[in-house]
Structure formats: structure tokens, C-alpha cells
């Protein structure tokens, strides 16, 4: 993730619904709660490599900020590293998608002030989110399908 006005990227792995994970950054108790995520400059990489976060953090150890997942470098550096990983480990694949495809908002603040759930609504998070996008006229921008995205095999 890229944050507006910050000079670092946040690397992370999730097995959760991506929008739900980002939602938790806005309301959870973590050090990124006051950071405004730039949805247009942030990317999601779908992969079959379960160790990718560890590999990235190890590769950019000198650029890490403390022991966090924050790294002082440009997102392109991570993408180049992932391209190198596909050459070294051809069985692994990485598919890039803009975070904006999941969250069609101008910024994180807009999203977290517009879409607010009560704790008991988290079970149907995804369906409530899709209903919300439909009401706001944003559903046609939402695309979590990776099939139309080129992988690094090319």
C-alpha cells in the first residue's frame, strides 16, 4: 500500500476479503490508522507464493522501518523484485491489480467515512459492500476478477 504524503510502502499478505482488510485499517488499532491510503497508487498482487511477504521483507531489510512491514522505497522496486522471483521460481506467479479496482474511492478517508458497519454486520461484509457500491453508483468500477490482468509470465 502507498500512503499519501508518506515516503514508504506497506507490504502485507492477506487471506481475507481485500476490502475488509483495508476497512480494518481505518477502524482498527494500528499505526496506519491515521494514514490516507492512495487507492490509485497501491497494488494487490495475487500469488501462489505463501512466503512472499517474508521474501520481500528479507530482500529489502536495509530499507525497512524498524521491525514493521513498512519499507522506504518505491512500489516499482517491489514489482521488479517479483518479476525476478518468477524467473528464479517459475512455478510461482504474481498478478498485479490496482487497489482502486477493489475500492473505487478517491481516498481512504472518503471510504472510511462513507462505509461504516456495526460489528454484527461483518459476517456479510462483502454483500453489504456490494450493495453500498450499487447505491452509490460505483459498482461498475468494482472488479476483483484477476482473469483480465496480465501476469508476469509475459
C-alpha positions, 0 to 999 in steps of 0.5 A: 500500500502507498500512503499519501504524503508518506515516503514508504510502502506497506507490504502485507499478505492477506487471506481475507476479503481485500476490502475488509482488510483495508476497512480494518485499517481505518477502524482498527488499532494500528499505526496506519490508522491515521494514514490516507491510503492512495487507492490509485497508487497501491497494488494487490498482487495475487500469488501462489507464493505463501512466503512472499511477504517474508521474501520481500521483507528479507530482500529489502531489510536495509530499507525497512522501518524498524521491525514493521512491514513498512519499507522506504522505497518505491512500489516499482522496486517491489514489482521488479523484485517479483518479476525476478522471483518468477524467473528464479521460481517459475512455478510461482506467479504474481498478478498485479491489480490496482487497489482502486479496482477493489475500492473505487474511492478517491481516498481512504478517508472518503471510504472510511467515512462513507462505509461504516458497519456495526460489528454484527454486520461483518459476517456479510461484509462483502454483500453489504459492500456490494450493495453500498457500491450499487447505491452509490453508483460505483459498482461498475468500477468494482472488479476483483476478477484477476482473469483480465490482468496480465501476469508476469509470465509475459 
